[in-house]
Amino acid sequence: MAYKAPKGTQDLLPAQARAWEAFKAKALQVFGLYGYEPVETPIFEKAELFLRGCGETCDAATKEIFSVFSLGAVNCLKADQPLKADQKLALRPEGTASVVRAIAEHNLVPQGGAPAKLLYAGPMFRCERPQKGRLRQFHQVGIECLGATDPSADAEMIIMCMRFFEELGLKRKSMTLLINSMGCAQCRPGYTAAVKAFMQEHEAELCEECQRRIETNPLRAFDCKNPQCYEVMEAAPRFSGHLCPSCRDRHEKVCAYLQAAGIDYVEDPRLVRGFDYYTGTVFEVQVTEGLGSQSAIGGGGRYDGLMGEVGDRDLPGLGFAVGFERIMLALEAAGVCIGCPQVKPVYVAVVDDSVRPQAFSILQQLRDAGIRAEGDTQGRSLKSQFKVAGKMDAALAVVVGPDELAAGQVTIRDFSTHEERQVGIGQVAQQVASLLA
Ligand code: AMP
């Protein structure tokens, strides 16, 4: 075969594409209960939206961002001219920055207005090393809420996320909810400095990447998959000892709301989350089966500083994203199928070619009546049409033959009971509907 899908991408074939549709519909239903409305943003944005001045050193810039060049930019390259900021585009690695940008651009939270609650669904792109549960193009559903300050909003977001997983079919006991607080602009710098000092003391024991992180982003070392770094960072200072009174108070209130809602959680002081914009509450949901090392199926948190960076005024924000492909692996391991076809087709078979026009018309009548109907378009014999109908798991066959047709009738065969009955040509849709019911 000449072409294959690019490394780290996969086609969503019909069963998966149907599951993706069911996944989005479930999100719309569950998140809709909490007031979330759908939004669609472009798949590419100005690269600066995702980098936001982090320069060439941050994880996002060095590892994850797929760059896109507009035709104009390519022409510039040919002419050996530097790219303008407007021409540096990137495929979105996540939904949050785009949604926050859209909220700012369209002023969806006017002064004194209610919070903006938006949900999105679509492909995301990260240039990571592909492995099971880690793709370069994958699909996420996520929510963003801008304008809510109260800790109850943090708790509500987590409860809603857990409700979504359960309604998809994951059992509560198969999931672990981890939560932490990453502090705010007041207490985070002090904590980061303490972690940095600790890492400097242990520099020789850390992997090359974490050695670089000492300067660029020390907290990300908690996330390092290198077992030795993991062990070293076990002894690093914990945020709980550095939280300011307001962050501590928020964290306690969030925990109290979760307890009141009967949601079990584990406090994980190492949970730092990949994106640098988080402040205060962060959470992640992991599953124990089906995923190997990529066990996180979703996560998010509060990001009170992001709107100030993306728009022109501060607005508290929070949100989360869940990963479709990983949840599918977890659902598969749990034996749950979403978006499985519920409706079996009706197969309209022809005895010979002379009756094809009438069969064609019966197919249209069935579809007009809202019945899923299939027919032969390959000139097959009656026997092989029945074979195809069997492979499609058809519930019924409508057999159109010249002799019966001359008497104004067709035969309906029920594949489950093997019963056959003759019906008048004008009653086919009605009879099929009542047999299916
Ligand atoms: P994040 O946006 O990194 O917080 O990720 C949210 C969720 O998206 C994760 O919990 C995963 O379920 C999923 N996810 C993130 N990165 C990938 C990836 N490269 N491939 C597949 N799923 C991913």
Boltz pocket constraint, residues with backbone or C-beta under 6 A from the ligand:
constraints:
  - pocket:
      binder: B
      contacts: [[A, 93], [A, 94], [A, 126], [A, 128], [A, 133], [A, 134], [A, 135], [A, 136], [A, 138], [A, 139], [A, 140], [A, 274], [A, 285], [A, 296], [A, 297], [A, 298], [A, 299], [A, 300], [A, 321], [A, 322], [A, 323], [A, 324], [A, 325], [A, 326], [A, 327]]
      max_distance: 6.0
